[in-house]
């Protein structure tokens, strides 16, 4: 039985985060987007400078999931002004939960989301929110099962394609 360990990332994890970001993003979205739009997103959003800035932002945190020292997924959360939308001052945004395709169905996404809920309770935020592409049915089912409800939507630009992300929220109650 593989044990999954989740560790908070530091600046020295930049290369690891970049590699897994590109791999998981490509695995998840390449089949339903043009090669150009995928390449454009990777070039603009997952480049070294962008990820370094995100890692150095005091209001952002990355957590990496390891299975027997192999990186299998990661999580990025944002507080305060690091959030991609100003939903609520006292909210926490889950910007990314990425798990390698080979590890889907092995509870890693659930463990990462459980980590988010624990962090949310420990930081006294009112709610956790995230955006999910409306066509990502697997993710929508996962978040719904975990108590998230759709409260809004916004447009996500993927290269030259306008896509709709559903915004989902989970209220934190003591």
N, C-alpha and C positions, 0 to 999 in steps of 0.2 A: 504494500500500500504506500503510495507516494504521499509524503506530507507536504503541504503547501505552506511556505513561509512568506509573510508579507513584510517588507522592510521599507521604511521611508527613504526616498532617494536623496542623493546629494549631488553637487556639481560634478563629482567624478563619475556619475552614472550617465552623463550626457550621451555618450556613444551607444550605450545599451538602450536608452530610451529612444534615441533616433532610429536605431536598427529595428526595434520591435514596433515602433510607431509605423514605419514604412511598410513592414511586413504585414502587420495586422490590418492596416488601412487598405492595402492592396488586396489582401485575401477577402476582406469584407465587401469592398465596393467595386473592384475591377470588372466583375461580371456584369454590372449594371450601369457602368459609366464608360465614356470614351477613354481610350488610352491617353489622349491629350489632356483631358480634364483631370485624370488621376495624376499624371506627371506634373501638371500645373499646381495642383494642391500640394503635392509633396515638395515641390521646389519652393513654394511660397510659405507654407505653414509648418513644414517639418525640417527646414534647413537648420544648420548649426546655430546661426545667430538668433533665430526665432526661439529655438528650444532653449538656448542658453539664457535668453531674456526671461523666458517662462520659469526656468529653474531658479533664477536669481530673484524672482518676484517674491517678496515676503508674504504676499497674500495668496500665493499658489503653493500647492504641495503635490509631489508625486510619490506614489507608493508602487513598488515593484513586487510582483508575485513570482516566487521561485518554487520549482519542484525539483528537489534533489540538486540544488545549485544551478539548474537550468532556468533561464528567464522564460516565463510562460504567459505573462500578461502584466498590465499596469493600469494605474488609476491616476487621474489628475483632477484635483479639486481646487476651487477658487473661492476666496472670501472677499468681502468688501469690493474695492474698485477693480479687482482682478476679474470679476465676473463678466461674462461676455454680454450680459443684459442686466440692466438695473431693475431687478424684479422686486427686491426687498433688501434693505440694508442688512437685516439680520437673517440672511439666508446663506446657504452654502450651495455652490454650483458643482455638479459633477460634470466636468467638461469631457472627460474621456474615461471609459472602461473598455480596454482592449484586451482580448485574450486570443492567443494563437489558435488557428483553426484546429490543429491536432489536439488541442486541449478543450475544445468546446464539449459541453455535456459532462465535464469533470468537476463541476461545482466551483470553479475558480472565479467566475463572474460573481457568484453568490457570496463568496468569501470577501471579495473586494467591496461589494456593496454593503456587506455586514460591517466592514471596516469603516465605510463612510458613515453609517448610522451611529456607530460608536463614537467617531470623531464629532459628529453633529451633536450628540448628547453631551459630550465633554466640553464643547465650546459654546453651549447655550444658544445655538441658532434655533429659529422657529421652524424652519423647513429646509428641505433639500430639494433642489430642482435640477432638471437637465433637459436637453433637447435631443429628440430622436427622429431620424428621417422617417417620414410617414410610410415609406415602403419597406422599412426594416422590421418586418413582422415578428421575427424572432426576438429582437430587443424589446419591442412593444409588449409582447406577451410576458417577457421576463420582468419588466418594470411594473406592469399591471399586477402580476402575481405578488410582487413585493410591496403593494399598497400605493403605488404612484398613480395619480390621476391627471388626465390632460386638463390644462387650464388655459392654454393659449397656443399660438403657433407663430413661427416666423420663417422668413425666407433665408435659405442657406445657399450661397452661390458656389457652385462646383464648376470652376472654369467658365464655360459659356452656358451652363445649365442652371436655371433657377429651380431649387428644390424646396419642398416644405418640410420643416422640422416641427414636430409636435412638442410643445413644452409641457413637461410633466412635473408634478410636485408631490412630495411626501411630507406631511406635517409631523413634526416631532412633538410628542406628548410625554410628559413625565410619567 
